[in-house]
Amino acid sequence: MTNKLHGLLGMARRAGKLAIGFDATITALKDGKSQTVVIASDSSQKTEKECRFHAQSAVLIRLPLDKAALAATIGAHKPVAVAAVCDAGFESAFRSYGTDMKEENSL
């Protein structure tokens, strides 16, 4: 499953459909450009709470990647805690990934 995740993140980044970082994510949510936010596994509870506050109807998916792994996957030079997915096709793929992840964890 993580290969699919790495592929999705990489494709979204190369397509320019990720708002990377907290400020860019909040802006994308406020502007209605995103309805899906991915959060690194080691992000603080405060970061997640702030994203939920601004997200309202958006879906938040906690990834099985820490900040450093998320940054490495998308080619960022600094650790990345959150990113907003700004494309309906990619949002659908990430949401199905989140559903698959929940089903795996429930076993």
C-alpha positions as semicolon CSV with decimal commas, in nm:
position;residue;x (nm);y (nm);z (nm)
1;M;0,000;0,000;0,000
2;T;0,284;0,243;0,068
3;N;0,408;0,206;-0,291
4;K;0,069;0,334;-0,407
5;L;0,094;0,620;-0,159
6;H;0,444;0,716;-0,273
7;G;0,329;0,707;-0,635
8;L;0,023;0,923;-0,567
9;L;0,222;1,179;-0,372
10;G;0,493;1,195;-0,637
11;M;0,247;1,231;-0,925
12;A;0,047;1,500;-0,744
13;R;0,366;1,693;-0,669
14;R;0,494;1,671;-1,027
15;A;0,153;1,779;-1,156
16;G;0,160;2,083;-0,927
17;K;-0,152;1,967;-0,744
18;L;-0,018;1,973;-0,387
19;A;-0,023;2,275;-0,158
20;I;0,271;2,189;0,066
21;G;0,306;2,312;0,424
22;F;0,066;2,444;0,682
23;D;0,013;2,795;0,544
24;A;-0,032;2,677;0,184
25;T;-0,272;2,407;0,300
26;I;-0,487;2,651;0,498
27;T;-0,494;2,891;0,201
28;A;-0,599;2,610;-0,036
29;L;-0,879;2,511;0,203
30;K;-1,001;2,869;0,248
31;D;-0,996;2,932;-0,129
32;G;-1,191;2,611;-0,195
33;K;-0,909;2,461;-0,401
34;S;-0,885;2,149;-0,185
35;Q;-1,117;1,909;-0,007
36;T;-0,850;1,658;0,099
37;V;-0,559;1,711;0,338
38;V;-0,285;1,458;0,410
39;I;-0,109;1,476;0,746
40;A;0,223;1,319;0,846
41;S;0,206;1,060;1,124
42;D;0,424;1,264;1,360
43;S;0,240;1,594;1,313
44;S;0,128;1,756;1,635
45;Q;-0,227;1,736;1,763
46;K;-0,239;2,116;1,736
47;T;-0,156;2,104;1,364
48;E;-0,430;1,848;1,304
49;K;-0,677;2,049;1,513
50;E;-0,601;2,368;1,315
51;C;-0,645;2,182;0,986
52;R;-0,978;2,038;1,104
53;F;-1,091;2,387;1,204
54;H;-1,024;2,528;0,858
55;A;-1,120;2,212;0,669
56;Q;-1,487;2,202;0,775
57;S;-1,611;1,951;0,513
58;A;-1,270;1,841;0,385
59;V;-1,131;1,492;0,446
60;L;-0,816;1,463;0,658
61;I;-0,601;1,154;0,606
62;R;-0,323;1,072;0,851
63;L;-0,047;0,905;0,652
64;P;0,181;0,623;0,771
65;L;0,476;0,851;0,687
66;D;0,655;1,084;0,924
67;K;0,743;1,442;0,827
68;A;1,085;1,351;0,691
69;A;0,951;1,060;0,484
70;L;0,669;1,276;0,347
71;A;0,921;1,544;0,248
72;A;1,148;1,287;0,083
73;T;0,854;1,139;-0,109
74;I;0,749;1,473;-0,257
75;G;1,101;1,608;-0,302
76;A;1,085;1,883;-0,040
77;H;1,402;2,000;0,134
78;K;1,242;2,054;0,475
79;P;1,015;1,825;0,679
80;V;0,649;1,849;0,573
81;A;0,367;1,806;0,824
82;V;0,065;1,865;0,597
83;A;-0,026;1,903;0,232
84;A;-0,352;1,979;0,057
85;V;-0,446;1,786;-0,256
86;C;-0,576;2,038;-0,512
87;D;-0,723;1,818;-0,786
88;A;-1,048;1,616;-0,788
89;G;-0,886;1,309;-0,945
90;F;-0,601;1,298;-0,697
91;E;-0,843;1,371;-0,411
92;S;-1,048;1,066;-0,511
93;A;-0,736;0,848;-0,522
94;F;-0,617;0,970;-0,180
95;R;-0,962;0,917;-0,031
96;S;-0,972;0,559;-0,159
97;Y;-0,622;0,511;-0,015
98;G;-0,749;0,641;0,320
99;T;-1,041;0,396;0,307
100;D;-0,808;0,106;0,225
101;M;-0,581;0,207;0,513
102;K;-0,875;0,211;0,760
103;E;-0,983;-0,137;0,645
104;E;-0,630;-0,274;0,689
105;N;-0,604;-0,126;1,038
106;S;-0,936;-0,277;1,144
107;L;-0,817;-0,636;1,088
